[in-house]
Amino acid sequence: MRLLIVGPLDGQLSEATKLAMDGGAKVAHAPSVDIAIASLRAGKGADLLLVDVMVEIPRLIKTLENEHICVPVVACGTQTNAAAAVNAIRAGAKEYIPLPPNAELIAAVIAAVARESSDFLYRDPAMEALIKLTDQVAPSSASVLITGESGTGKEVLAKYLHARSARASKPFISINCAAIPEALLESELFGHEKGAFTGAVARRIGKFEEANGGTLLLDEISEMDVRLQAKLLRAIQERLIDRVGGSKPVPVDIRIVATSNRNLNEAVKEKSFREDLLFRLNVVNLQIPPLRQRPGDIIALAEFFVKKYSKANGMETRELSKNAKNELLRAPWPGNVRELENTLHRAVLLSSGKTIEPEEIRMPDGSGLCETANTHSVASEAAQTAQNVTHSMVGQTVADVERNLILDTLDHCLGNRTHASNILGISIRTLRNKLNIYAQDGETITEPNSQRQSAA
């Protein structure tokens, strides 16, 4: 655990630092927000910021967000700083630790951050097999590609992999390739020198250098521009990077983990992803099944989220009724674990008693979970029907498909040529010419106000 203390290091904050070091944390100090930001820009990463509540925490968190530096912030201060504590939490601080510090509380916060980064809750046999494979490949330095639908827990699995690797004591750095504009992504990955472009007021260490010795997660890598993929390939092959505006390559030692919710083999065929880069990334593929295919995890995760959000909202821990559990198992969960978590958070807030019932498990639009499941079922059936229709056309010529469409439309319109031509989007003259040809071929043509009759 790398801990960065931000604020004047005197008195009780010094004691908090000592307690953190006694708990095994590697501690660095920045006396101000600006120095803390400069340290993070320079690649001196941190897993947690412990910040004096009297410094500008809102500005610190805003700057971290703007520069895509993902590190949790915990505020600390004396119990008399109630207003400052509230402002810190509102600004986005994860926790507030009162001073003078308590050794057990400091240890608990550090343990919670570490646990949040690497825990992976599962019960289903499908996930058990996946975790077994993950444990098997974790000690190596091989690149890993984690695939699965949105919300299945790809980043959580990446952290789990890192925590069980030989690089666990080194940084785990994540960058979302879809969330950063294309023009800025190269700088975010490789860093830049002062003056490299407008706004580059100082040297900035990129994610590759920040992750040196550890693991770099390239989240949603399928969204990366093809031109930048070429530079990424070189960095992975040569373990050398070039800062934007730099004059010499910089060596790096990292393990690459990438995630994607798209089929990268299809992306290769579409020319939107480099095949050679896919080969480099896909040494090991960890494919996370969607939640609907791992029903054994649904209740375990649901109970975990209920307990988590009951505590987070200062409520007595709720329990899921048997009927509520059955409803959760019936739901399709297109948003997977992320959707399940949001749904249970909402259920905790809406529940009025100790037990959560099905009617208290609502969707964002207010509809019940059962209604959503039914809607999903109808939509799935409609999609399947459309797919079957499409498949039924395979093997037919365009002329065959056109003939069947015209005759079926005419039959639907009870032989009315004008209505049929309007639906088909062709002139009535074209329709009549087509029908004459079909009649000559022996097809039955529906006459006006009647069912289809044999052509004479």
Backbone torsions as a table, in degrees:
resi	resn	phi	psi	omega
1	MET	NA	121.5	177.3
2	ARG	-100.7	116.8	-175.9
3	LEU	-111.3	128.3	176.3
4	LEU	-111.2	116.3	177.7
5	ILE	-86.6	127.4	-178.9
6	VAL	-118.7	121.0	179.3
7	GLY	129.8	172.5	179.9
8	PRO	-58.6	127.8	-176.3
9	LEU	-94.7	81.6	178.9
10	ASP	-144.0	158.1	174.7
11	GLY	55.0	-120.9	-171.4
12	GLN	-70.2	-30.0	177.3
13	LEU	-67.5	-34.6	175.3
14	SER	-63.1	-38.2	178.5
15	GLU	-66.0	-39.3	177.2
16	ALA	-62.0	-39.5	177.6
17	THR	-61.8	-44.6	-179.7
18	LYS	-62.2	-42.2	179.8
19	LEU	-64.5	-39.2	178.8
20	ALA	-64.6	-41.8	178.9
21	MET	-65.7	-38.9	176.2
22	ASP	-62.1	-28.2	179.1
23	GLY	-84.0	4.0	176.1
24	GLY	99.2	2.7	-179.0
25	ALA	-79.7	145.3	172.4
26	LYS	-92.1	117.1	-168.6
27	VAL	-109.5	133.8	171.0
28	ALA	-123.7	163.5	-175.8
29	HIS	-131.2	137.0	172.5
30	ALA	-129.6	118.1	-175.7
31	PRO	-69.1	-15.0	-178.4
32	SER	-144.5	167.9	178.4
33	VAL	-62.2	-44.3	-177.8
34	ASP	-61.1	-41.2	179.5
35	ILE	-69.3	-35.4	177.3
36	ALA	-63.7	-44.9	179.2
37	ILE	-63.7	-42.5	179.3
38	ALA	-61.7	-39.1	179.1
39	SER	-64.1	-42.8	179.6
40	LEU	-69.1	-37.5	176.6
41	ARG	-62.2	-33.1	-176.8
42	ALA	-80.5	3.0	176.6
43	GLY	89.4	4.5	175.7
44	LYS	-83.3	78.2	-170.8
45	GLY	-65.2	168.4	177.7
46	ALA	-146.9	147.5	175.7
47	ASP	-91.9	-17.4	-178.9
48	LEU	-157.3	137.3	172.7
49	LEU	-105.2	122.1	174.5
50	LEU	-103.0	108.8	-165.9
51	VAL	-116.4	132.5	173.5
52	ASP	-59.5	128.3	-173.9
53	VAL	-63.6	-17.0	-177.8
54	MET	-87.1	-7.9	174.8
55	VAL	-84.1	175.4	-173.6
56	GLU	-80.7	77.2	-177.3
57	ILE	-64.6	-42.4	177.7
58	PRO	-56.8	-42.1	179.0
59	ARG	-66.5	-39.5	179.2
60	LEU	-61.0	-49.1	-177.2
61	ILE	-66.7	-39.6	178.6
62	LYS	-62.2	-41.9	179.2
63	THR	-65.5	-41.4	177.8
64	LEU	-59.8	-43.3	179.7
65	GLU	-64.8	-45.0	-178.0
66	ASN	-63.3	-32.6	-176.9
67	GLU	-99.0	10.5	176.2
68	HIS	56.1	38.5	174.7
69	ILE	-99.0	109.7	-174.0
70	CYS	-96.4	101.4	177.3
71	VAL	-149.7	130.1	-178.6
72	PRO	-69.6	149.0	-179.3
73	VAL	-116.6	129.6	174.3
74	VAL	-118.6	124.6	179.7
75	ALA	-88.6	152.1	175.5
76	CYS	-144.7	148.2	-178.7
77	GLY	-179.7	175.5	180.0
78	THR	-72.9	157.9	-176.6
79	GLN	-65.3	-15.3	179.5
80	THR	-80.7	-8.6	-178.5
81	ASN	-93.5	48.3	-173.6
82	ALA	-61.3	-45.8	-178.0
83	ALA	-63.5	-42.1	178.9
84	ALA	-64.6	-37.4	178.7
85	ALA	-63.6	-43.7	179.2
86	VAL	-62.5	-43.4	179.3
87	ASN	-63.1	-37.3	179.7
88	ALA	-64.9	-44.2	179.6
89	ILE	-65.1	-42.0	178.4
90	ARG	-63.3	-32.1	-179.0
91	ALA	-74.9	-17.3	177.4
92	GLY	126.0	5.7	176.0
93	ALA	-64.9	139.6	-176.7
94	LYS	-70.2	-42.3	-175.3
95	GLU	-144.3	168.3	171.8
96	TYR	-128.9	124.6	179.5
97	ILE	-108.4	118.8	178.4
98	PRO	-73.7	147.0	175.3
99	LEU	-109.5	145.9	8.0
100	PRO	-66.4	149.5	-172.2
101	PRO	-74.4	150.5	175.9
102	ASN	-109.1	127.2	-175.0
103	ALA	-57.6	-41.8	-178.1
104	GLU	-67.7	-37.0	-179.9
105	LEU	-69.0	-43.7	177.4
106	ILE	-58.8	-46.4	-179.8
107	ALA	-63.0	-38.4	-178.6
108	ALA	-66.6	-40.9	179.9
109	VAL	-65.1	-45.6	179.5
110	ILE	-62.0	-43.1	179.7
111	ALA	-64.7	-38.0	-179.0
112	ALA	-65.1	-42.2	178.8
113	VAL	-64.5	-43.6	179.1
114	ALA	-63.9	-41.2	-178.9
115	ARG	-68.1	-40.2	179.3
116	GLU	-61.2	-29.0	-177.3
117	SER	-80.1	-20.0	-171.2
118	SER	-131.2	-7.1	-178.7
119	ASP	-71.3	144.7	174.7
120	PHE	-140.7	104.3	-177.1
121	LEU	-83.9	127.4	178.7
122	TYR	-154.4	155.6	176.2
123	ARG	-139.1	-22.7	-173.5
124	ASP	-74.6	142.8	178.7
125	PRO	-56.8	-33.2	179.2
126	ALA	-63.3	-40.9	179.2
127	MET	-74.9	-32.2	177.9
128	GLU	-60.7	-41.5	178.1
129	ALA	-65.3	-39.6	179.8
130	LEU	-65.7	-43.7	-179.6
131	ILE	-65.7	-36.5	177.1
132	LYS	-60.8	-43.1	177.3
133	LEU	-65.4	-40.6	179.0
134	THR	-61.3	-45.1	178.1
135	ASP	-61.1	-34.0	-177.4
136	GLN	-69.6	-38.9	-175.8
137	VAL	-93.7	-11.9	-174.8
138	ALA	-57.5	-42.6	-176.3
139	PRO	-66.3	-18.5	-178.5
140	SER	-78.9	176.9	175.3
141	SER	-108.5	13.8	-177.4
142	ALA	-65.6	144.6	174.6
143	SER	-66.6	145.5	-176.8
144	VAL	-129.8	135.3	174.7
145	LEU	-110.2	119.6	179.5
146	ILE	-105.0	121.3	-177.4
147	THR	-120.6	159.2	-179.8
148	GLY	155.8	164.4	-180.0
149	GLU	-64.1	162.6	177.8
150	SER	-61.2	132.4	176.3
151	GLY	89.9	5.4	-178.0
152	THR	-81.8	-16.8	178.5
153	GLY	108.4	35.6	-177.0
154	LYS	-66.2	-42.6	179.9
155	GLU	-68.5	-35.7	177.7
156	VAL	-62.6	-41.7	178.3
157	LEU	-66.1	-35.8	177.7
158	ALA	-62.8	-41.7	177.6
159	LYS	-66.4	-38.2	176.9
160	TYR	-60.9	-43.9	178.9
161	LEU	-60.2	-47.0	-179.2
162	HIS	-62.7	-42.5	-176.6
163	ALA	-64.2	-19.8	-179.2
164	ARG	-109.8	14.4	179.6
165	SER	-98.5	172.4	176.7
166	ALA	-70.7	-9.3	-179.3
167	ARG	-101.5	14.1	-172.8
168	ALA	-58.5	-31.1	-179.1
169	SER	-82.0	-6.0	-179.7
170	LYS	-100.4	173.5	-173.8
171	PRO	-64.5	146.6	166.2
172	PHE	-113.8	112.7	-175.5
173	ILE	-116.6	133.0	-178.4
174	SER	-120.9	141.8	174.1
175	ILE	-138.7	130.5	179.4
176	ASN	-90.7	108.5	-175.6
177	CYS	-67.9	-20.4	-179.0
178	ALA	-87.7	-20.1	-173.4
179	ALA	-90.5	-13.1	-175.8
180	ILE	-108.8	130.4	179.6
181	PRO	-54.4	144.8	-176.8
182	GLU	-52.7	-39.7	-176.5
183	ALA	-66.8	-23.4	-177.4
184	LEU	-100.9	-15.4	-171.8
185	LEU	-63.9	-39.6	179.9
186	GLU	-60.5	-43.6	178.6
187	SER	-64.6	-38.9	179.6
188	GLU	-64.7	-38.1	-178.2
189	LEU	-76.7	-48.7	-170.0
190	PHE	-106.0	-9.4	-178.9
191	GLY	82.9	176.1	177.9
192	HIS	-149.8	160.4	176.1
193	GLU	-93.4	159.2	177.1
194	LYS	-58.7	129.9	178.1
195	GLY	82.7	5.3	-178.2
196	ALA	-63.6	-29.4	177.5
197	PHE	-159.0	171.0	-179.5
198	THR	-60.2	125.9	-179.8
199	GLY	98.4	-10.6	177.9
200	ALA	-82.8	80.5	-172.4
201	VAL	-83.2	-10.5	179.1
202	ALA	-156.0	161.4	175.1
203	ARG	-62.9	139.2	178.0
204	ARG	-127.1	123.4	177.2
205	ILE	-77.6	130.5	-179.0
206	GLY	-83.1	177.5	-176.1
207	LYS	-64.6	-32.7	178.8
208	PHE	-61.2	-47.7	179.8
209	GLU	-70.4	-35.6	-180.0
210	GLU	-63.9	-32.3	-178.5
211	ALA	-89.3	5.5	-174.6
212	ASN	-52.1	126.7	-177.7
213	GLY	89.9	-15.8	-175.9
214	GLY	-118.6	-138.2	-174.8
215	THR	-122.4	136.0	175.3
216	LEU	-113.2	121.1	177.4
217	LEU	-97.1	119.6	175.6
218	LEU	-100.4	93.6	-174.4
219	ASP	-79.9	135.3	-178.6
220	GLU	53.1	54.4	-175.6
221	ILE	-66.5	-20.9	180.0
222	SER	-63.2	-17.6	-179.0
223	GLU	-87.2	0.5	-178.0
224	MET	-77.6	138.5	178.8
225	ASP	-61.6	142.8	-176.2
226	VAL	-59.1	-37.2	-178.4
227	ARG	-64.7	-37.4	178.8
228	LEU	-74.7	-26.9	177.8
229	GLN	-59.3	-34.4	179.4
230	ALA	-63.8	-41.7	178.6
231	LYS	-69.4	-35.3	177.9
232	LEU	-65.6	-40.8	179.5
233	LEU	-59.4	-44.7	178.9
234	ARG	-61.7	-41.9	-178.7
235	ALA	-62.9	-38.8	-179.5
236	ILE	-71.9	-41.7	-177.9
237	GLN	-71.1	-47.3	-172.0
238	GLU	-93.5	-14.2	-173.3
239	ARG	55.5	38.9	176.4
240	LEU	-133.1	140.5	176.8
241	ILE	-127.4	159.5	175.2
242	ASP	-120.3	117.7	173.7
243	ARG	-64.5	147.6	175.9
244	VAL	-62.5	123.0	-177.8
245	GLY	83.2	3.7	-178.8
246	GLY	-83.2	161.5	-176.8
247	SER	-109.2	-12.7	179.7
248	LYS	-144.7	148.3	-178.7
249	PRO	-69.1	152.9	-178.8
250	VAL	-117.2	123.0	179.3
251	PRO	-73.4	143.9	177.8
252	VAL	-137.3	150.8	177.1
253	ASP	-125.6	98.7	-176.9
254	ILE	-140.2	161.2	169.9
255	ARG	-105.0	133.2	-179.2
256	ILE	-97.9	127.7	170.3
257	VAL	-123.2	129.4	-179.6
258	ALA	-122.6	150.6	175.8
259	THR	-126.7	154.5	176.0
260	SER	-157.9	140.2	172.8
261	ASN	-100.5	6.3	176.6
262	ARG	-106.9	160.0	174.5
263	ASN	-80.7	106.7	-175.1
264	LEU	-70.6	-25.4	175.6
265	ASN	-64.8	-38.0	175.9
266	GLU	-67.8	-38.4	178.6
267	ALA	-63.1	-35.2	176.3
268	VAL	-63.6	-43.1	178.8
269	LYS	-63.8	-33.3	-180.0
270	GLU	-82.1	-0.6	179.8
271	LYS	67.4	20.6	178.0
272	SER	-100.2	-2.6	177.1
273	PHE	-144.9	137.5	-176.3
274	ARG	-74.3	131.8	-179.6
275	GLU	-67.4	-39.1	-179.1
276	ASP	-66.1	-32.4	176.3
277	LEU	-69.5	-39.3	177.4
278	LEU	-60.7	-41.0	178.0
279	PHE	-61.6	-38.9	-179.1
280	ARG	-69.0	-37.5	-177.0
281	LEU	-80.2	-35.5	-169.0
282	ASN	-92.8	46.8	174.4
283	VAL	-65.7	-44.2	173.9
284	VAL	-129.6	132.2	178.2
285	ASN	-110.3	120.8	174.5
286	LEU	-107.3	108.2	-176.8
287	GLN	-102.6	116.3	-178.8
288	ILE	-87.4	122.3	179.1
289	PRO	-70.1	150.2	176.8
290	PRO	-64.4	158.8	-175.1
291	LEU	-59.5	-34.9	-178.8
292	ARG	-66.2	-17.4	178.1
293	GLN	-98.6	4.7	177.1
294	ARG	-133.7	62.9	-174.5
295	PRO	-59.0	-25.2	179.2
296	GLY	-63.7	-18.6	-179.4
297	ASP	-89.1	-20.8	-168.9
298	ILE	-61.3	-51.1	-177.1
299	ILE	-69.3	-40.0	179.1
300	ALA	-60.8	-44.6	178.1
301	LEU	-67.0	-41.3	-179.0
302	ALA	-60.8	-45.2	179.9
303	GLU	-65.3	-36.1	177.1
304	PHE	-63.7	-45.1	-178.5
305	PHE	-67.9	-36.9	177.9
306	VAL	-62.0	-45.2	179.7
307	LYS	-65.0	-42.9	-178.7
308	LYS	-60.9	-47.4	-174.0
309	TYR	-84.5	-19.8	170.6
310	SER	-64.8	-45.6	179.9
311	LYS	-67.6	-43.2	-176.9
312	ALA	-63.1	-29.4	-178.7
313	ASN	-100.6	13.1	176.4
314	GLY	66.6	29.9	-178.7
315	MET	-107.0	157.5	172.7
316	GLU	-66.5	139.8	-175.8
317	THR	-58.6	125.9	177.5
318	ARG	-84.1	165.9	173.8
319	GLU	-130.2	149.5	178.2
320	LEU	-87.9	130.6	176.4
321	SER	-71.4	165.7	178.9
322	LYS	-61.5	-41.2	179.1
323	ASN	-65.0	-38.0	178.9
324	ALA	-64.4	-40.6	178.6
325	LYS	-63.3	-40.1	178.9
326	ASN	-63.0	-39.7	178.3
327	GLU	-64.5	-40.3	179.1
328	LEU	-62.7	-38.1	-179.8
329	LEU	-70.7	-26.8	-179.6
330	ARG	-79.8	-23.8	-173.5
331	ALA	-69.7	148.5	-177.6
332	PRO	-80.0	-23.6	179.1
333	TRP	49.3	62.2	176.9
334	PRO	-62.6	-25.1	177.5
335	GLY	-91.9	3.4	174.9
336	ASN	59.0	-143.3	-172.2
337	VAL	-62.8	-35.5	179.5
338	ARG	-62.1	-42.5	178.5
339	GLU	-67.7	-41.1	178.2
340	LEU	-60.0	-44.0	-180.0
341	GLU	-61.4	-47.9	179.9
342	ASN	-62.6	-37.9	-179.6
343	THR	-65.3	-42.6	-179.5
344	LEU	-72.8	-33.0	174.6
345	HIS	-61.1	-44.5	178.5
346	ARG	-63.5	-40.8	-178.9
347	ALA	-63.8	-38.5	177.8
348	VAL	-61.5	-42.9	-178.5
349	LEU	-70.0	-32.1	-176.8
350	LEU	-86.5	-18.0	-176.8
351	SER	-72.9	145.2	-178.2
352	SER	-110.6	-14.2	-179.4
353	GLY	-122.4	-165.8	-178.9
354	LYS	-79.6	-17.1	-176.7
355	THR	-115.4	133.4	177.0
356	ILE	-90.7	121.1	-179.9
357	GLU	-100.7	164.9	-177.9
358	PRO	-56.0	-36.8	-177.1
359	GLU	-69.1	-13.9	179.0
360	GLU	-93.9	-3.6	176.4
361	ILE	-96.2	94.3	-174.4
362	ARG	-111.7	156.6	175.1
363	MET	-90.5	167.2	-176.8
364	PRO	-54.9	-31.2	-179.6
365	ASP	-85.9	3.5	178.7
366	GLY	93.1	-8.9	179.7
367	SER	-73.8	155.0	-179.9
368	GLY	-77.6	161.8	-179.1
369	LEU	-63.3	-37.6	-179.8
370	CYS	-64.5	-40.3	179.2
371	GLU	-62.9	-41.3	179.4
372	THR	-63.5	-41.1	179.8
373	ALA	-63.1	-42.0	179.9
374	ASN	-64.8	-42.7	178.6
375	THR	-60.6	-42.1	179.3
376	HIS	-63.5	-39.4	-179.9
377	SER	-63.3	-44.8	179.0
378	VAL	-62.6	-43.2	179.9
379	ALA	-63.0	-39.9	179.6
380	SER	-64.4	-41.8	179.0
381	GLU	-63.7	-41.6	179.4
382	ALA	-63.7	-42.4	179.1
383	ALA	-63.6	-40.3	179.6
384	GLN	-65.3	-40.1	178.1
385	THR	-61.5	-45.7	179.1
386	ALA	-61.7	-39.0	179.2
387	GLN	-65.6	-39.7	178.5
388	ASN	-63.3	-40.3	178.5
389	VAL	-62.2	-43.3	179.7
390	THR	-61.8	-44.4	-179.3
391	HIS	-64.6	-31.4	-179.0
392	SER	-67.2	-19.1	179.5
393	MET	-83.4	-17.7	-177.6
394	VAL	-62.6	132.8	-180.0
395	GLY	98.3	-13.5	178.8
396	GLN	-93.2	154.4	174.1
397	THR	-80.4	163.6	176.9
398	VAL	-59.8	-38.1	-179.6
399	ALA	-64.3	-38.9	178.4
400	ASP	-63.8	-45.9	-179.0
401	VAL	-62.8	-43.1	179.9
402	GLU	-62.1	-44.2	-179.4
403	ARG	-61.2	-48.0	-179.2
404	ASN	-62.0	-39.9	-179.8
405	LEU	-64.2	-44.4	-178.9
406	ILE	-64.9	-47.0	-177.6
407	LEU	-66.7	-39.4	178.9
408	ASP	-67.1	-38.3	178.7
409	THR	-67.0	-41.9	178.0
410	LEU	-62.9	-40.5	178.1
411	ASP	-63.4	-41.5	178.9
412	HIS	-61.7	-33.9	-179.0
413	CYS	-90.3	12.6	178.9
414	LEU	55.1	37.2	175.4
415	GLY	85.8	-0.4	-178.2
416	ASN	-74.7	107.5	-175.8
417	ARG	-63.2	-38.9	-177.8
418	THR	-63.5	-48.4	179.4
419	HIS	-62.5	-42.5	-178.5
420	ALA	-63.0	-42.4	-179.4
421	SER	-65.7	-35.4	178.2
422	ASN	-65.4	-43.9	179.4
423	ILE	-64.4	-42.3	-178.0
424	LEU	-75.6	-17.4	180.0
425	GLY	75.0	29.5	177.7
426	ILE	-126.2	163.0	179.8
427	SER	-72.5	155.3	179.2
428	ILE	-66.0	-28.3	177.2
429	ARG	-66.2	-44.0	177.7
430	THR	-61.6	-41.3	179.6
431	LEU	-60.6	-45.6	-178.5
432	ARG	-64.2	-39.1	177.5
433	ASN	-62.2	-43.0	178.5
434	LYS	-62.4	-44.7	-177.8
435	LEU	-63.9	-36.7	178.3
436	ASN	-63.2	-41.1	178.6
437	ILE	-64.3	-44.0	-178.5
438	TYR	-64.4	-38.9	-179.9
439	ALA	-64.0	-39.0	178.5
440	GLN	-65.2	-27.2	179.0
441	ASP	-85.2	1.8	177.1
442	GLY	94.3	6.9	179.2
443	GLU	-73.4	150.9	174.7
444	THR	-85.6	133.4	-177.4
445	ILE	-115.6	127.4	179.0
446	THR	-71.9	125.4	177.8
447	GLU	-86.9	158.4	-179.4
448	PRO	-54.8	136.9	176.4
449	ASN	58.8	30.5	177.1
450	SER	-149.7	171.9	174.3
451	GLN	-81.1	168.1	-176.4
452	ARG	-61.1	131.6	-177.5
453	GLN	-118.0	161.4	178.2
454	SER	-71.4	138.5	176.8
455	ALA	-74.9	134.2	-178.4
456	ALA	-101.6	NA	NA
